[in-house]
């Protein structure tokens, strides 16, 4: 409705809707996309250089003449922007004053200073158009009129507004609920899920499992007593094994629906073919060596594995240029059967989430996928890492079983998988890991899910323990 009061925003919405429909339907070829990205890159770099105090210093030597000839292949001549840059620059990273935004968000600030993330109409329309175009058929497969729950981390996060706006675009009703809020709580959230009833839920994987735990504790069966058809999960590391388990315990389709960050906004979203696909109309993507700065070449299967670097291709409150996300990804060019002609992206964990195990460097995504591959019906999990008397790394997996679930039959195969693929012994036990596992979206997968007794606690571990303690005290 607001676009009726803002003709400029209304015109942009119509323009982007038509452009994304054409892109999704394969009417914009690779040459068109590259030309679009080149023009947008020049515009955004000039915009940030002229308006942002941070980029004015960082890009001050970039003349108008050089800028007019800037090509995608020249990006290596522009310095990276890092998370530390954002923490240090604070409001100087912005290209517009906050008063020009329509809303203010910020990062959680659990492991460092929170950074400002205001959004203008341009920011929201560009990002929400991607999600609307990509989710239309994903959600539409379960009906034209649904009631969708949205659960986010804090009121200063974009989750509720973004998913609420997208569902409104697609004709679905939304109930925003924060189960960790003292005014809502898990009991009220579960009551809403049953009484409305909710057919879909946007949440983190940890929240989906926490809700299932509370339901079971209340004597309810998540599969029988709720009406969920689809879980749209985001915000944390999410392997295929974990997704399959969450779908199993709720009796619903479970999807990894979004790869994004508060500071860089939407970077990839779910499409009907089951993949997360990038949004090349609003971002440019690079994959680099996480230990350096060189681009990573595709392997024999056309997959680029490394740290993701992103450049926003739209002007707004704070476009980021060559932003090192700190996230490890696998980027695969799209094939002829792709639902959207954009590369598929797997987010496989932060650079700091990697673990050394008996000579193997393992991504969090791959470790989780391996250890959970054989199990179904668990309501929570945690991984322990230790070193035995011979100096060999050993793993333990603690599973919180659901009702009438016995994991002993699957344990020998899980142990054999771990020995074969990582040369590492594994023990599997039943137990309750504790509330620290619910902090993954606020801190990191490793801090929430891994107890590494070989290393001293990090600032992320301390932050996760503090959040968990505060939640337990409520």
N, C-alpha and C positions, 0 to 999 in steps of 0.2 A: 504493500500500500504506500510505503514512504516514497517509492519512486514516482508516484503521481504528483508528489509535492516537490520532487527534484528532477526536472526534465533531463538534466545531464546524466544523472545516475540511471534514469530510465532508458536513455538512449544507449548507454554503455551496456546495460543488461541485455538489451535486445541484440546489440552487435555481437557480444560474446556468446550469447546463446546460439545464434546462427553460425558463428565461426566454429564453436565446439561441436555442433551437430554435423557440420561439414567435415570436420576432422575425424570425428568418430565414425562417420560413414565412408571414410577413405577418399574423400573428394579433394583433400589437400595433400599433394605428393611431397616427397622428401626435399625436392628443390624449393618448393614454396615454403616449407617449414624452416629451412636453413636461411632463406632470404628474410623471412619474418624475424627469426632470432637475431640475425645480424643487425637489422634496423632497430629492433628493440634494445639490443645490447648498447649500441651507440647512444640511444636516447636515455637509457637508464644511467649509464656511466656519466654522461654529461649532467644529468639531473642531480645525482648524488655528489658529484664533484663541486657543483655550484651551490648546493643547498645544505649539505651535511658538514658540520665543523670537522668531524673525524675524517671524512673522505676529502675535504678540501686540503687537509694536510697530506693525506696519503696519496692523493692523485693530482696534487697541484702542478706537477711537472708535465702532466698530460695536456698538450696544447690542443686547441680546436682543430688544427690541421691534422695532427695525428689521430685525433678522435674521429674525424670524418672518414678516415680510411681504416678504422679499427675493424678487424675481422675476427671471427670465432677462433681462427688458428693463432691469433695474436694474444689470446688471453694469458698465456704464460708470461707476458711482459708486465702484467698487473699483479701487485702483491696480494697474498691471501688475506682474508679477514678471519680472525680466530675467535673462539669463545672468550679468551682472555681479553682480546680487543673490546668485545662487547661489554664485559664486566668493568673494564677500565674507562671506556668512553661514556657509558651510561647515556644521558640524553643527547650527548654530542654526536651519537651515531644517527640520530634522526635527521631526515631531510625536510621535515615540516614540524612546526610547533604542535604540541599535544592538542591545542585548541582547534586545530584543523582536522583532527580525527573525530570519528563518531563514538569511539569507545577506547578505553585504556585496559590493556592486559599487561602482565609481566610474567617472567619465568618464575619457577617455584623458589629459586634461591636457596635450595637445601644444601648445596655444596659450594657456595660462593655467593657473591652479591647478586640479588635479583636484577634482571635487566629489563628496561621498559620495552613494551611491544604494543604501542597504540596501533589502531587500524583505521584507515580512512574508508570511505565508500569504495574507492578503487580497489583497495586491498581485499575487502570482503567480497566484492562482486567477482573479481578475478578468481579467487580461491574457491568460493562457493559454487561458481559455475562449473569448475572442474568436477567437484563432488556430485553436483546435480546430474551432469551428463554421464558420469561413470556409474552412479548408483541407480539410475532410473530402472534399468533392467534387473539389477541385482535384487533390489527390494521389490520390484514389480512382479518377480517370479512368485511372490507370496501373497499377492493380492493388491488391488488398487487403493484400498483404504485400510490402513493399519494404525495401531496405537503403539508408538515407539518410546521406550524409556531412554533417557540420556543421563548417564552418570559420569561426572567429571571430578577432577581433583580439588579445585578451589573455585571460589566465585570470581577470582581474578584470572581465570583461564578461559580460553576461547571455546572450549569443547561444547558447552551448552548452547551458546549462540550459533556456532557454525553448524552443528548437526541439526539444531532446531530450525534454522533457516532453510537448510537443504530439504528436510522432511516437509516443511511447508511448501517449498517449490514443487515437491512431488505429490502433494495432496495427502500426506500422512499426519495424524495427530501426534503430539509430543507431550510427554510428561518429564520435566527435568527434576531429577532427585539426586541428592548427595548423601548416600547412606552413612558416610563418616561425619556428616553434620549432626550436632547434638539436637537440632530441631527436627530432623527427619529420622535418622537412625535406621538400622537394618530391619527392625520389625515393621516399621511403617512402610519402608520400601517394598518389602515382601507382600505386605497387605495390598499396596497399590498394584503390584504386578499381578496379583490374583483377581482383584476386584474389577479392574478396568475392562477386560484383562489385557495385559501387554502381549503383543505378538512379536515384538522385536526389542532389542536392547543394544544400545551403544555403551560400551564399558571397556575397561582394561581386562586382560585375562585374569589378573589377580582378583578384581572385583567380581567377575563372573564366578570364580571358585569360592570367594568369601560369601556371596549370596547363597550359593548351593550349600555351603557349610551351615549357615544360619537356618536355611530351610530344613535341612536334615535334623538339626538340633531341636527344631520346633515340631518334629514329627511329620514333616511334609516330604513328599517325593518330588524332586524337581521335574522329573519326566511326566509324572501323572497329574500333579496338582497345579501345574502352571501351563500357560498356552503359548510359550515362545516358539516361533517358527524359525527365527534367525537371530544370531548374536553377531553384531558388528564390533569386532574387537580391535583395539589399538592402544598405543601408549607404552607398550612394553615389548621386550623380546618375545617372539612367538614362533616356535617351531611347528612343523606339520604334526608332530606327535602330540604336542600340547593342544593344538586346535582340535584334533580328532577326539581327544579325551573330553574337552569342554563340550563339544557337540554331543558326545555320548551321555554325559551326566545330565544334560538338559533335554535330551531328545530333540535337538534342533540343529539346523545348519549353523556352523560356526565359521566365520570368515575373518581373516586379517583384512581389515577394511581400509586402513590408512597408514601411510608413513609420512610423518610431518614433525615439525617442532614448533614451539611457541614463537621462536625468533625467526624462523625461515618459512613458516606456514606450510601449505600443502605441497608435498614433493612427489607423492605417488598415492594412488587410490585403487580400490578394488574394482574389477571389471567382471562381466559375466563369465569369462573363461576361467575364473579362479585365480588369476594373477593380480598382483599389485603392479600397476603400470604408471610410468612417469607422466608428467604433464609438460611436454616440450613447448606448448604455446605460452606458458607463463614462467618457465624456468629453463636454464641451460645447465647441463650436468657434465661433470668431469669425474673421473676415477683415478686417484693417484696412489703412489706408494705411501703407506702410512708412516714409514720411517724417514721419508724424505719429501720430495715435491714433484717427482717425475710422473708423467702420465703412465698408466698401466695399459699394456697391449692386451687385446683379446686372446684367450687361449684357443686351443684347437676347436672348441665348441662355440666360439664366439662370445664367451663370457669374460667380462672384465671384473676382477675382484680386487678391491682395495678400499681406501677411504673416499667417501663421497664429498665432492666440492660442488656447491651450487651457486648460481647467480640468478637472482630474481629478474624477470624480464618485464616488469610492470612498475610504473612509478606509484608512489604511495607514501606512507609515513616513514618507512625505513627500508628501502631496498638494500639487500646485501649483495656484495660483489665478491665473487670467489670465496665464499664462506666455507671454511673447513668444518664440516659437521662433527668430526670426531667419530663418525659412525662407519663401520665396515659394511660394504654392500657387495652383492653380485648383480651385475647389470647385463642383461641378455637382450640382444636386438630382437624385435618382434618378427614373427613368422607370418605366413599367409593366413593362418587360422586365428590370429589375435583378434580379440573383440574390439580393441582400439589399436591403431597403428603406432604404438609407442613401446619402447623397451620395457621388459619386465624387470622389476627390482625386488631383490630379497635383501632385507636388512638383517645382517647376521651378528649384530652386537657392536657395542662401542669398541674402539681400539683398546681401551682399558679393561674390557670384559674378557679378553683372551687369556687362556690359561696354558701354562707349560706343564705337560704331563709326560714324564718318562721320554723326553726327547721330541714330543709332539707339541706343536703350537696349535691350540684348539680354540675355535670361535665359540662363544657362548651358545649361539644358535645350533651349531652342530653337536655340541655336547648335550644340550637339552634334548635334541631330537634323538640322539643315540640312546641315552639312558631311559627315556620314557617310551621308546618305540614299542615295547612289548606289553605295556600296562594300559588298562582302561578302568574307569570307575573311581579313581582317586580324587580327593577333594583338595589336596594341596601337596606340595613336594618341596624338598630341600636337598641340596648336594653338599656333602662334606669332602674335603681334601686333606689328606694327611701324608705323613712319610713314615714307613715302617723302619724296623731296626736295621735293615740292610740298605737304607737310603732310597728305597723305591717309593714312588708316589702311589697312593692308594685312594680309591673313591668309595664313598658311601652314599646311598640314596635312601632318604626317609620319605615314605608315602603315607599320607593320611587317607585311610580307606573309606570309601563310601559304604552305605548299608549293604550287608551281605556280599562284600567283596573280599576275596582272598587272593593275594598277589603271589602266593608261594609257587603256584604252578608255572608262572611266567618268569620267575627269577633265574632259573638256570640258563635260559636263552639270553636274558639280559646280561648276565655275567659273561657268557661266552662272547657276546657281541663286543663288550668292552675290552676283553682280552685280545680279541682278534683285531680290532680297529685301532686301539690305543695302547696295547701292551700294558694295560693297567687293571689290577684286580678291583672288583666291585663287590660290595655287600649291600643287600637290600633289607630294610626293616620297615615295620609299620610304626607310626607315631604321629605326634602333632608338632610340626615345626615351630609354631608360634607366630605372632602377628607381624614379625619382621618381614615375612614373605609378601605382605600386602603393600610394601613400600616401593615396589619396583618402579612404578610410574613417577614417583616423587624423587627417587634417587638414581638407582641403576639396577639392572638385572643381577649383577654380580653381588652387590651389597645385600640384595633381598634374598637371593636364592643360593648363594655359595658361602659356606663357612670354610675358609682356607686357613687351616691351622699351621701352615708352613710360613705364613707371612704376618707381619704386624698389621693391626687394624688401620685402615685408611680413613681419611676424612669422610668418605662415602659410607663406610661401615658405621662410623660414629653417628652420622646424620640419620641413617636408617634406624639405628637403635633408638635414637631420641624420638623419632616420629612414632615408632611402634610403642614406646613407653607411654607417650601422650595418648595414643588411641586406647591402650589398655586401661588407662586411668579414668576414662569416661564411663 
